[in-house]
Amino acid sequence: MKRRLALVLCALTLGGCAVTNTSYPSPTVSAPIAHLPPAPSAYNYTAVARAPLHSELFTCNRGGSNLGEIGLRGEASRYSPYMDTPAGPLLRTPTEAACLSSGFGWRDMSRRQHSGLDLANPSGGFIYAAADGRIVSADWRGGYGNFVEIDHGSNVRTRYAHLAEIDPNLRPGMRIPAGAAIGRMGMTGNATGVHLHYEVSVDGLLVDPLHFGLPPQYQATPVTQTFPDPITLPPPDGMQ
């Protein structure tokens, strides 16, 4: 009986995004989560600290899908805190603390396209606006659960899904400052683990929030083939 109860508790603890079934253990490295008073006071922009700037992004216990190049410590090798977009810099990880559990792109196993990043932390924490913008929507969106979309101008938008709660003050059309808390990480909608599903669209196309705006990587290989010295021919007759 105890063994069955332990298995049930374990299953409830782990979870995944709706399209991945990926389990989300604790971040390899994370900052402590500060649990502030319930909304709406928790979203007072003068009282709540702005989004932290994460210098590194670690994978969830060095596991997940579509993670890209990973370093020896489990870090995303090409990560940078900001992405350059036509609307200016956007945060790549607009969370209080999280690990990367799933990246952007086509999945061979599920044969489905994953349209954003899954940033996970069982402890939850605040979710922040990636840059200045205007609220497009802040409501329930089916499988996305509690959902916020922000228009940053220049045809750049960010989307935040599966939130446990949304700042009740948010209304379509209102201005939101960069780094302001807009909700808390959760598992609402079609999700089974506490995480943020984060999408970025540019000119109507969803882009990879982890790698968009980075310079391309160029690869080189060592020279392994040797060539003989050129043959020097004598000049034709009558020429020196």
Buried (B, 14 or more C-beta within 10 A) or exposed (E): EEEEEEEEEEEEBEBBBBBBBBBBBBBBBBBEBEEBEEBEEBBBEEEBEBBBEBEBBBBBBBBBBBBBEBBEEBBBEBBBBBBEBEBBBBBBBBBBBBBBBBBBBEBEEEEEEBBBBBBBBBBBBBBBBBBBBBBBBBEEBEBBBBBBBBBBBEBBBBBBBBBBBBBEBBEEEEEBEBBBBBBBBBBBBBBBBBBBBBBBBBEEEBBBBBBBBEEEEEEEEEEEEEEEEEEEEEEEEEEE
